[in-house]
Amino acid sequence: MKKLFVLGFLFSSASAFARPPEPIDPPPRFIKKTFVNPKLDGIALDWCQQWAANCGKPAADEFCTLQGYDSSYSSAMAVDVGYTKLLTGEICNGAFCDSFEFIGCVAEI
């Protein structure tokens, strides 16, 4: 009986050591945040960085930088918002003024 117990212990111990170690998830390397209907001083952020220039990604990148992130990774246009503020501080006040539905910002940690 003693021999069976020892053999059983050896087999159960050996199988415990034969299992691969549990994978450890690496820490995240990036922090992401999505800004829905982003605003500048409480006014919808204009689609363009300067008046009718550097629209879309350049404006989103600068907005993200102002928020403490490295850059933007996604965005979508909100068409004909009507009243927006450019990053230069200028106001666009016309039916043709576009903004962002959202801007996704990212920073490496």
N, C-alpha and C positions, 0 to 999 in steps of 0.2 A: 504494500500500500504506500509505503514511504517513497519507493522508486517512482510510482505513477504520479505522485504529487510533484516531485522534483522535475520530471519530464514535462508535466503540464505547465509548471512555472516557467521552464525554459522556453517552451513554445509560445506562451502568451507574452513573455518578455521580449522574445526575438521579434514577434510581429509588431510590437510597439516601437521598436527601433527601426523597423524596415519601412515605416511610413515616411513619406517625404514631409519636410517641414511645411507648416501652414504659410501660404504666401502673405507677405506684408505689403499692404498698399502704400505706395510712395506718397509723400505729402503732395498736395496740389502745387503746381508750379505757377499757376496763374489765378488771378482773382478777376471775375467778370461781374459787371453790373449793367442792367438795362435801364435806361432812363426813358420812361414813356412820356410822350408830349413834352420834351425838354424845354425848359424856360431859361431865359437870361433876364435877371432882375424882374421876375414875375411875368415876363412877356414871352410869347412863343418864339423859340430860336429860329432865325431865318435859315433857309436851306443853303444860302451862300455865305462864305466867309467875308467877302467884300461885296459891294454892290454889283450884282450880275457877274461875279468872278469867283473862282475857287469854290464851286458849289458841290454839295454832297459830301464825299469823304474828307476833303480838306477842312470843311467846317465842322464835321463830326469829330475829326481828330483833335482840332483845337478845343472844342467843347470838352472832350474827354481829358485833355491835358489840364484844363482849368479845374476839373473835378478831382484831379490827383491821379489819373490813370495814364498809361503810356500812349494809347491810341484807341481808335474805334475798330471794331471787327465786323459790325453790321449796322445797317440803318435802313429806314424806309421814308419816302417822301410823303408829306401831308400836303396835298395840292390845294391851292387857292384858299389859304387860311384867312388872309385879309389884313392881319395886323401882326407884324413880326419885328424882332430886333436882331440886327446883324451883330456879329462879334466886334465890329468897329464901334458899336454904340448907335449907329444910324437906325432909324425906324422905317420900315416899309409899310405903308398904309394904303393898300390898294387891293382890289379883288384878285390880282395876279400874284400876290405874295405867298410864297410856299414856305413850309416848315418841315419838321420831322415828326413822323408818327412815333418813332422810337430811335434811340441810339444805343448800341451795345458797346460798352467800353471794357478794356482789358488792361491789366497791369501784371508784370512778372514779379513774383515774390521771391 
